[in-house]
Amino acid sequence: MTEWHRKDLLDLQSLSKEEIELVLETAKGFKEVSAREVKKVPALRGKTICSLFFEDSTRTRTSFELAAKRLSADTLNIAAKVSSVSKGETILDTAKNIQAMNVDAIIVRHNVSGTPKMLAENLRASVINAGDGCHEHPTQGLLDMFTMKERFGKIAGLKVAIIGDILHSRVARSNIWGLTKLGAEVTVCGPSTLMPIGIEKLGVQKTYDVHDVISQSDVLMLLRIQLERQKDKFLPSLREYAKKFSINKQKLKKAKKDVIIMHPGPTNRGLELSADVADGEYSVILDQVTNGIAIRMAILYLVLAGKAPTRADARSGSRPKPPSADERRERAAPTGGDD
């Protein structure tokens, strides 16, 4: 099995197919932990993990915190509004001060693309990207793929449609990089004003008609219209968008019998999908939330322990041997190539 040698997780663009598969396989063992009566293993006992979020978050922030606690790590949570950044301190200075308290990993969400990479290149502590601007959201992409594989038993050959605000979506980019590497056929669908120029260069097909993908896709992944990132008006009205691109039960009559509906959240019911679809038999939205904890446990373990756990590690909670000083220094070198 491929070994994990990265100090940080910054994106899926730079990960190999084998590294992505390693994360998914590692998460399988850790998902069992959350189903136990005692939902904890001592795998990262003695480690300290800090969440540094400069954008609002419910699912990502909470699941990272739960993942760390279920691995027995100590946790810190710092929001931008209560950090010294609000007083004029740079984010790098803030991170260096956190590192000076012997924190082992910093989980960063920021509205500026490239911020996690900048921190990773300047810190000894591991950096995990929890979403940066319109760039990537790697753990969301990983949990989405984990959910698909759990349902279908494979990724290769699946037809996945990503529908909505492709232009501003870091979730779409992470899924495109990951899914195409694992052999899925990806089609992006949305208004022409919310479609990146040259998106086909990433190995996907594009369409502006949602009916083109409903009947052919195994997975319909719906994205939120990110009004907070739109400086200009990209749509005539939200009502028109809902009429053309929202998924409802009527439109799903043309879908495959085993199709699944996904959404990274938060969902805007009546805009991206109807309430009966969000809560219906095809929806795996809550499964995505559950799987987010397992994926983030896997990432924290791989980044901080430096190896894949054995099946016995995940089941019995045995603590892995920590990496040597030489191994830690090798992993501390910037990975490079993370655009």
C-alpha positions as CSV (number, residue, x, y, z in Angstrom):
1,M,0.0,0.0,0.0
2,T,1.1,3.5,-0.7
3,E,2.6,5.4,2.3
4,W,1.8,8.9,3.3
5,H,4.8,11.3,3.2
6,R,3.2,14.7,3.2
7,K,3.4,17.2,6.0
8,D,0.3,19.0,4.8
9,L,-3.0,18.5,2.9
10,L,-3.4,21.6,0.7
11,D,-5.4,20.3,-2.3
12,L,-6.3,17.2,-4.4
13,Q,-4.7,18.5,-7.5
14,S,-1.2,17.5,-6.3
15,L,-2.3,14.1,-4.7
16,S,-1.8,11.0,-6.7
17,K,-4.5,8.4,-7.3
18,E,-2.8,6.1,-4.9
19,E,-2.7,8.8,-2.1
20,I,-6.4,9.5,-2.6
21,E,-7.1,5.8,-2.4
22,L,-5.0,5.5,0.8
23,V,-7.1,8.2,2.5
24,L,-10.4,6.5,1.5
25,E,-9.1,3.2,2.7
26,T,-7.9,4.7,6.0
27,A,-11.3,6.3,6.5
28,K,-13.1,3.0,6.3
29,G,-11.4,1.8,9.5
30,F,-12.0,5.0,11.3
31,K,-15.7,5.1,10.4
32,E,-16.1,2.1,12.7
33,V,-14.9,4.1,15.6
34,S,-17.8,6.5,15.4
35,A,-20.3,3.6,15.5
36,R,-19.0,2.4,18.9
37,E,-20.5,3.2,22.2
38,V,-17.1,4.7,23.2
39,K,-16.2,6.8,20.2
40,K,-12.5,7.3,20.8
41,V,-9.1,5.8,20.1
42,P,-5.7,7.0,21.5
43,A,-4.1,7.3,18.1
44,L,-3.2,11.0,18.4
45,R,-2.9,11.3,22.2
46,G,-0.5,14.1,23.1
47,K,-1.0,15.9,19.8
48,T,-2.6,19.4,19.7
49,I,-4.7,20.6,16.8
50,C,-5.8,24.2,16.2
51,S,-8.7,25.2,13.9
52,L,-8.2,28.7,12.5
53,F,-11.3,29.7,10.6
54,F,-11.7,33.1,8.8
55,E,-15.1,32.1,7.2
56,D,-18.3,30.8,8.7
57,S,-18.6,27.0,8.9
58,T,-20.8,24.4,10.6
59,R,-20.1,21.0,9.1
60,T,-16.4,21.3,8.4
61,R,-15.4,23.0,11.6
62,T,-17.5,20.7,13.8
63,S,-16.4,17.5,12.0
64,F,-12.7,18.4,12.3
65,E,-13.2,19.0,16.0
66,L,-15.0,15.7,16.5
67,A,-12.4,13.9,14.4
68,A,-9.5,15.3,16.5
69,K,-11.3,14.4,19.8
70,R,-12.1,10.9,18.6
71,L,-8.4,10.5,18.0
72,S,-7.7,11.7,21.5
73,A,-5.9,14.9,20.4
74,D,-6.3,18.2,22.2
75,T,-8.1,20.9,20.3
76,L,-8.1,24.7,20.0
77,N,-10.7,26.7,18.1
78,I,-10.0,30.3,17.0
79,A,-12.4,32.4,15.0
80,A,-11.2,35.4,13.0
81,K,-13.5,37.8,15.0
82,V,-11.7,37.0,18.2
83,S,-8.2,36.6,16.8
84,S,-5.5,39.3,16.8
85,V,-5.9,39.5,13.0
86,S,-8.9,41.8,13.8
87,K,-6.3,44.1,15.5
88,G,-4.1,44.2,12.4
89,E,-1.8,41.2,12.9
90,T,-1.0,39.2,9.8
91,I,-2.4,35.7,9.5
92,L,1.2,34.4,9.2
93,D,2.1,36.1,12.5
94,T,-1.0,34.7,14.1
95,A,-0.1,31.2,12.9
96,K,3.5,31.5,14.0
97,N,2.3,32.5,17.5
98,I,0.0,29.4,17.6
99,Q,2.9,27.2,16.4
100,A,5.1,28.7,19.2
101,M,2.7,27.1,21.7
102,N,3.8,23.7,20.3
103,V,0.7,23.1,18.2
104,D,1.1,20.1,15.9
105,A,-1.4,21.0,13.2
106,I,-3.4,24.0,12.1
107,I,-6.6,23.6,10.1
108,V,-7.2,26.7,8.1
109,R,-10.2,28.2,6.3
110,H,-9.7,31.5,4.5
111,N,-11.5,33.5,1.8
112,V,-8.2,34.1,0.0
113,S,-7.0,31.3,-2.3
114,G,-3.5,30.1,-1.5
115,T,-3.5,31.1,2.2
116,P,-3.0,27.5,3.4
117,K,-0.1,27.0,1.0
118,M,1.6,30.2,2.2
119,L,1.3,29.0,5.8
120,A,2.5,25.5,5.0
121,E,5.6,27.0,3.4
122,N,6.4,29.0,6.5
123,L,5.4,26.7,9.4
124,R,6.9,23.6,10.9
125,A,3.4,22.6,12.0
126,S,1.2,20.6,9.6
127,V,-1.4,22.7,7.7
128,I,-4.7,21.3,6.5
129,N,-6.8,23.2,4.0
130,A,-10.4,23.5,5.2
131,G,-11.3,25.6,2.1
132,D,-9.5,28.6,0.6
133,G,-11.4,31.1,-1.5
134,C,-12.5,29.6,-4.8
135,H,-9.5,27.3,-5.0
136,E,-10.1,23.9,-3.2
137,H,-11.8,22.2,-0.3
138,P,-9.9,18.9,-0.3
139,T,-11.5,17.1,2.6
140,Q,-15.0,17.8,1.2
141,G,-13.9,16.3,-2.1
142,L,-12.5,13.2,-0.3
143,L,-15.7,12.7,1.8
144,D,-17.8,13.0,-1.4
145,M,-15.8,10.3,-3.1
146,F,-15.9,8.2,0.0
147,T,-19.7,8.4,0.0
148,M,-19.9,7.5,-3.7
149,K,-17.6,4.5,-3.2
150,E,-19.6,3.4,-0.2
151,R,-22.8,3.4,-2.2
152,F,-21.6,2.0,-5.5
153,G,-18.5,0.1,-4.5
154,K,-16.3,1.9,-7.0
155,I,-15.5,5.3,-8.4
156,A,-14.1,4.3,-11.8
157,G,-16.8,4.5,-14.5
158,L,-19.3,6.5,-12.5
159,K,-21.0,9.3,-14.3
160,V,-21.0,12.3,-11.9
161,A,-22.8,15.6,-12.7
162,I,-21.8,18.7,-10.7
163,I,-24.6,21.3,-11.0
164,G,-24.7,24.9,-10.0
165,D,-22.2,27.7,-9.3
166,I,-19.1,26.0,-10.8
167,L,-17.2,29.3,-11.2
168,H,-17.0,30.1,-7.4
169,S,-17.0,26.5,-6.1
170,R,-13.9,25.2,-4.4
171,V,-15.9,22.0,-3.8
172,A,-16.3,21.5,-7.5
173,R,-12.6,21.9,-8.2
174,S,-11.6,19.4,-5.5
175,N,-14.2,16.9,-6.8
176,I,-13.1,17.3,-10.4
177,W,-9.4,16.7,-9.5
178,G,-10.2,13.7,-7.3
179,L,-12.9,12.0,-9.4
180,T,-11.1,12.3,-12.7
181,K,-8.0,10.7,-11.2
182,L,-10.0,7.8,-9.9
183,G,-11.6,7.2,-13.3
184,A,-15.1,8.8,-13.0
185,E,-16.7,10.7,-15.9
186,V,-17.5,14.2,-14.7
187,T,-19.9,16.7,-16.3
188,V,-20.4,20.2,-15.0
189,C,-23.7,21.9,-15.5
190,G,-24.9,25.4,-14.8
191,P,-25.6,28.9,-16.2
192,S,-23.0,30.1,-18.7
193,T,-22.2,33.0,-16.5
194,L,-21.2,30.7,-13.7
195,M,-19.1,28.4,-15.8
196,P,-15.3,28.9,-15.8
197,I,-13.7,29.5,-19.1
198,G,-11.7,26.5,-20.3
199,I,-13.1,24.1,-17.6
200,E,-12.9,21.3,-20.2
201,K,-9.1,21.4,-19.8
202,L,-9.6,19.7,-16.4
203,G,-10.9,16.6,-18.1
204,V,-14.7,17.3,-17.7
205,Q,-17.6,17.8,-20.1
206,K,-19.9,20.8,-19.7
207,T,-23.5,21.5,-20.5
208,Y,-26.0,24.3,-19.8
209,D,-29.0,22.1,-19.8
210,V,-29.7,20.1,-16.5
211,H,-31.9,17.7,-18.5
212,D,-28.8,16.5,-20.3
213,V,-27.3,15.1,-17.2
214,I,-30.3,13.9,-15.1
215,S,-31.1,10.8,-17.2
216,Q,-27.4,9.8,-17.7
217,S,-25.8,10.4,-14.3
218,D,-25.2,8.0,-11.3
219,V,-24.5,11.0,-9.1
220,L,-26.1,14.4,-9.1
221,M,-24.0,16.8,-7.0
222,L,-25.8,20.1,-6.3
223,L,-23.9,23.2,-5.4
224,R,-24.9,26.3,-3.5
225,I,-25.2,29.6,-5.4
226,Q,-22.4,31.6,-3.6
227,L,-23.8,35.1,-3.5
228,E,-21.2,36.2,-1.0
229,R,-18.4,35.6,-3.6
230,Q,-20.2,37.3,-6.4
231,K,-19.3,41.0,-6.8
232,D,-21.3,41.2,-10.0
233,K,-24.8,40.0,-10.8
234,F,-24.4,36.7,-12.6
235,L,-28.1,35.7,-12.7
236,P,-31.2,37.6,-13.8
237,S,-33.0,36.2,-10.7
238,L,-32.8,33.3,-8.3
239,R,-36.3,32.4,-9.3
240,E,-35.1,31.9,-12.9
241,Y,-32.1,29.8,-11.7
242,A,-34.4,27.6,-9.6
243,K,-36.7,27.0,-12.6
244,K,-33.9,25.9,-14.9
245,F,-31.4,24.2,-12.6
246,S,-33.2,23.2,-9.3
247,I,-33.8,19.4,-8.9
248,N,-37.3,18.4,-7.9
249,K,-39.2,15.1,-8.0
250,Q,-40.7,15.8,-11.4
251,K,-37.3,16.2,-13.0
252,L,-36.0,13.1,-11.2
253,K,-38.6,10.9,-13.0
254,K,-36.0,10.7,-15.8
255,A,-33.2,9.7,-13.5
256,K,-31.6,6.3,-13.0
257,K,-33.3,4.2,-10.3
258,D,-30.2,4.1,-8.2
259,V,-29.1,7.7,-8.7
260,I,-27.9,9.5,-5.6
261,I,-28.3,13.2,-4.7
262,M,-25.4,15.0,-3.0
263,H,-24.9,18.5,-1.6
264,P,-21.9,19.8,0.3
265,G,-24.2,22.2,2.3
266,P,-25.5,24.4,3.4
267,T,-28.5,23.7,1.2
268,N,-31.0,26.3,0.1
269,R,-34.2,24.4,-0.2
270,G,-36.3,25.5,-3.1
271,L,-33.3,27.0,-4.9
272,E,-30.8,24.1,-5.6
273,L,-33.2,21.3,-4.8
274,S,-36.7,20.9,-3.4
275,A,-37.4,19.8,0.2
276,D,-38.8,16.4,-0.9
277,V,-35.6,15.7,-2.8
278,A,-33.3,16.8,0.0
279,D,-35.2,14.5,2.4
280,G,-36.0,11.8,-0.2
281,E,-34.9,8.3,-0.9
282,Y,-32.1,9.4,-3.3
283,S,-30.5,11.8,-0.9
284,V,-27.2,10.9,0.8
285,I,-26.6,14.4,2.1
286,L,-26.6,13.3,5.8
287,D,-24.4,10.4,4.9
288,Q,-21.9,12.9,3.6
289,V,-21.9,14.6,7.0
290,T,-21.3,11.3,8.8
291,N,-18.5,10.4,6.4
292,G,-16.9,13.8,6.9
293,I,-15.8,12.8,10.4
294,A,-14.2,9.5,9.1
295,I,-12.3,11.3,6.3
296,R,-11.0,14.0,8.6
297,M,-9.9,11.4,11.2
298,A,-8.0,9.7,8.4
299,I,-6.3,13.0,7.2
300,L,-5.3,14.0,10.8
301,Y,-3.9,10.6,11.4
302,L,-2.0,10.3,8.2
303,V,-0.6,13.9,8.5
304,L,0.4,13.6,12.1
305,A,1.3,9.9,12.5
306,G,3.0,9.6,9.2
307,K,1.7,6.2,8.2
308,A,-1.4,4.3,7.3
309,P,-3.0,2.5,10.3
310,T,-3.4,-1.3,10.2
311,R,-6.9,-2.7,10.6
312,A,-6.0,-3.5,14.2
313,D,-5.0,0.1,14.8
314,A,-8.4,1.4,13.9
315,R,-10.3,-1.4,15.7
316,S,-8.4,-1.7,18.9
317,G,-7.1,1.8,19.1
318,S,-3.5,0.9,19.5
319,R,-1.2,3.8,19.3
320,P,1.2,4.0,16.3
321,K,4.9,4.4,16.8
322,P,5.7,8.1,16.3
323,P,7.9,9.2,13.4
324,S,11.6,9.6,14.2
325,A,13.2,13.1,14.2
326,D,14.7,12.4,10.7
327,E,11.3,11.4,9.3
328,R,9.7,14.4,10.8
329,R,12.3,16.8,9.3
330,E,11.8,15.1,5.9
331,R,8.0,15.5,6.1
332,A,8.4,19.1,7.2
333,A,9.9,20.1,3.8
334,P,7.4,22.0,1.6
335,T,5.7,19.7,-0.8
336,G,5.7,22.1,-3.8
337,G,3.5,22.0,-6.8
338,D,0.3,23.0,-4.9
339,D,-1.2,25.6,-7.2
